[in-house]
Amino acid sequence: MESPYPYPTPVSPTRTRVGWIGIGVMGGAMASRLLAAGYALTIYSRTPSKALDLQTLGAQLATSPAAVARASDVVFTMVGHPSDVRSVILGDDGILSGLSPGSVTVDCTSSHPDLARSIAAAAAERGCWAVDAPVSGGDIGAREGKLAILAGGDVGVVRWLRPLFEAMGKATYMGPAGSGQSCKIANQIAVGGSILGLSEGLVFAEKSGLDLRRFVGAVGGGAAGSKAMELFGERMIERDFRPGGFVEYMVKDLGMGLVGGGGGDDEKGKVVLPGAALCKQLYLGMVANGNGKMGTQGLVTVIEKINGK
């Protein structure tokens, strides 16, 4: 007999109602991919005017996170900070206050592993499921449906969500609740180092009189080539610092890694990360200078200033 609740009844555009909270640069693009895949979508935004584009594509606007949950079988969140995640999911008018038993909340925000575990426990108490599924790939990956989705939670639920994830990218199961967030922190540590290396390489190449596009083209196929170079090399050369991911969010993510965000307790999670610490300080300088909403590729401007440009 088919379950009366969403999980484990198979996900399908004709049956599965989807909710989305957080429709900024990344969230808006990801939500539009689900609409294009044929899913009925209910959305919430603290600024309703930001929802107009998705409404023209068929999304329905709700008045609160709880209202989204009442209208949905699966609710995605893509907000700014762990405090936003806590409020939107666990708050008095949050998702879990309106989610039906058997339904699932999926947090795509880069947040703290401990919070992801708390949300999973709170969801279980209500007979629901929670998955932490932060993403990597920036605004281009979000628009093109090519995000790397780093999923933590119950393995069966993550597999069940696959049709939804496939509309946005490729999901990899990382382990129990919190594992997706730990993976994203590690991802940001690697990305921050890659952007710093690319920034310094570009500044050195320019100081040496090299054509920057020729430089990127020459080294991109070798050991210096990276996804960061592919995503951000041309943008840096063009002085295009529009955000796929905000500088202030990179500061947040690196900070979680530096204070022990990877483990279930402080000591387990602590790792000495000198490169991440340096990256965080450079990005903090950008925030202090009013550039916190710039894209992470804007780090090249810091290296240029250090070198007198």
Secondary structure by P-SEA (a helix, b strand, c coil): cccccccccccccccbbbbbccccaaaaaaaaaaaaacccccccccccccaaaaaaabbbbbccaaaaaaaccbbbbbcccaaaaaaaccccccccccccccbbbbbcccccaaaaaaaaaaaaaacbbbbbccccccaaaaaacccbbbbbccaaaaaaaaaaaaaccbbbbccccaaaaaaaaaaaaaaaaaaaaaaaaaaaaaaacccaaaaaaaacccccccccccccaaaaaaccccccccaaaaaaaaaaaaaccccccccccccccaaaaaaaaaaaaaaaacccccccccaaaaaaaaacc
